[in-house]
Amino acid sequence: MPHDTHYDVIIIGSGAGGGTLARRLAPSGKRILILERGDYVPREPDNWSTLAVNKKGKYQTREVWRDAAGGELHPHTNYCVGGNTKFYGAALFRLRREDFGEIAHHGGVSPAWPISYDELEPYYTEAERIYEVRGERGVDPTDPPASAPYAHAPVSHEPRIQQLHDDWAALGHKPFHVPLGVRLNEANRRTSLCVRCATCDGHPCLVNAKSDAQVLGVDVALEQPNVSLLTNALVRRLETSASGREVTGVIVERDGATERYSADVVVVACGAINSAALLLRSASERHPHGLANASGVVGRHYMGHINSVQMAVSRCPNPTVFQKTLALNDFYFGTPEWAYPMGHISFVGKLDAVTLSAGAPAIAPGFTLELMASHSLDFWLTSEDLPHPDNRVTLDRDGNVVLAYRPNNEEGHKRLIRELHRLMNGQRACPIHGKDCHVGLFARSLFVGQRIPLAGVAHQNGTIRFGTDPRTSALDVHCRAHDVDNLYVVDASFFPSSGAVNPALTVMANALRVGDHLLDRMGAAAAVSASTARYAGAVGA
């Protein structure tokens, strides 16, 4: 246990929110402690093994949650330095500008945010720079305005994906390159960390070429002597002062012992489910329903998107290795024929027979796993689910997580699947087999689909929503708890609505925004500005 247990800032969690915030605050000179319940992901050959990662779940938690009926729930989540960004597909989208306002959906209303897109835009631009995002402006018709171009060119399509791009464009659609956080230099492969492997999406990167929150957040922060990291440090609860207005103790289980730390500012960034659980576990006489929960919203309004994998299997083989480069948002806000939002179409990493044998998605009759994998295009479809108070995180009598969720707003997702099927059946002749490729059994693409189950919590958000009214939100616009003066939350818990793209970049951008607020609060903004200027000068030299 460190000799001195009081810090200026304690950050609980080291993922997209916590890791980015640590990097932002590190040059301030303030004493910062990062608490991570996991450890570093070991760099080993199994990082690139679909058998180890997908079928055996080697790096996933063995923790057991409960669903609303009391059944066991084995969450597909990872506790490690960098959080789930160590395993994400590194698709780093901005929310659309319209997502920050109220939007009518077929299944209800997506509420407005208490801040505008324009307020977050400079931080989106900075987050894209920090996480080395590769993309192209102005191609996606829903792309919001940006104050700067991407610093890096988009990741190129392999031939089969390029053909699909061209086919969709010929049909009058606007396909575009996915903005990706991968450290790839296609102009000079000798200087590139990324090798365009087949195991980026869902796997840790053996060569640190993925722009994750460990490599570009925590590790950068730890270069400063004022920043410390404790791994295998599970925060059990937060204690408050007699008034209940200040967090005075962070109670940690580490190496079989209980330790106590304190800080002037405490930031929770455990992921939307575990952050809500931590605040609920921290109930006290002053906060009988959970810390920062006078509104009663902590744990409620859980969202995780309506996600599904759709495999289009045709006679034409798909030899693509790095598949996750193409996306389409033409149906994001609906069509002239159907005025409600449908969502986002992109790809998962290329599926193989081992992954399919683990159940993603179910095999079609008459096909072998190897045949399906070698002939499939593997799509990821995302639609917005709406916040509902009964979709929530609670605790059982032993303090374990209970996740209750009933899908809603599903009609848009069903229509999005149909639009994808229509697009795939409008393809040109195969460049390998010519006009005879799409005849007989494969005259049209055969689709096999599967919804992502409750245990797939990768896009979790919304459980500690921010807002201007303390009666209906837990956090203010700076993500500080209405009820507790020195408590902040910077993971995706703060989302009042989910949009229909991966939340990671929005979490990163917001962590930078909150970081600037904290620097002002601590009187350290000038020190960080000077440090940034020195860094820019060194890079320029």
Number of C-alpha atoms within 10 A of each C-alpha: 12 9 5 8 14 18 19 15 23 27 26 28 33 34 31 33 34 34 31 31 31 30 25 23 24 24 22 22 15 18 18 26 24 24 26 27 21 20 15 15 19 12 13 12 10 16 22 19 18 21 17 16 20 20 15 12 16 15 21 18 15 13 12 13 18 19 18 16 9 12 11 12 17 17 19 18 20 21 22 25 31 30 30 25 26 29 24 22 25 25 23 27 22 26 22 18 15 15 20 21 17 13 17 14 20 15 14 13 14 21 17 16 20 14 15 14 19 15 10 16 21 16 19 27 20 15 22 25 17 16 24 23 29 25 24 19 18 12 12 18 15 18 16 16 13 15 10 11 14 18 14 19 18 21 25 16 18 16 13 18 20 14 16 19 20 16 19 19 13 13 11 9 18 18 22 22 23 25 27 25 28 26 22 24 17 16 9 8 11 9 11 15 15 19 17 17 13 19 22 28 23 20 24 28 24 18 12 17 19 30 24 30 28 26 19 19 28 27 17 18 26 17 13 16 13 16 24 20 18 18 18 18 24 19 22 16 18 25 18 19 12 11 8 18 19 19 21 21 19 22 19 20 16 16 12 7 9 14 17 16 18 21 21 16 21 26 23 26 29 30 30 29 27 19 25 33 25 22 22 25 19 21 19 15 9 16 18 13 18 21 29 32 26 19 16 17 21 30 30 23 24 34 32 28 29 23 22 20 21 24 27 21 24 25 23 21 19 21 17 19 14 21 26 29 23 22 21 24 22 18 23 24 23 18 12 8 6 13 13 19 25 31 27 24 24 23 23 22 23 23 24 19 17 18 18 18 16 15 12 22 20 14 16 14 6 6 10 11 17 14 15 24 23 20 18 26 28 25 23 20 27 26 27 27 26 28 25 16 15 13 22 24 25 22 18 11 6 6 13 16 22 23 22 18 19 12 14 18 20 17 15 26 22 12 17 23 21 12 14 18 17 13 15 21 14 14 18 17 14 17 12 11 12 11 11 14 19 20 11 9 10 14 13 20 22 17 18 18 19 14 15 18 12 17 14 15 18 21 21 21 27 30 32 33 29 27 23 15 14 19 13 14 25 29 28 19 18 21 25 23 24 25 20 20 16 18 23 24 31 36 33 31 32 28 26 26 27 27 28 28 26 24 25 25 26 25 27 31 26 27 30 26 22 22 21 19 15 21 18 12 11 15 11 17 19 12 16 18 13 13 15 14 12 12 12 11 10 9 8 7 6
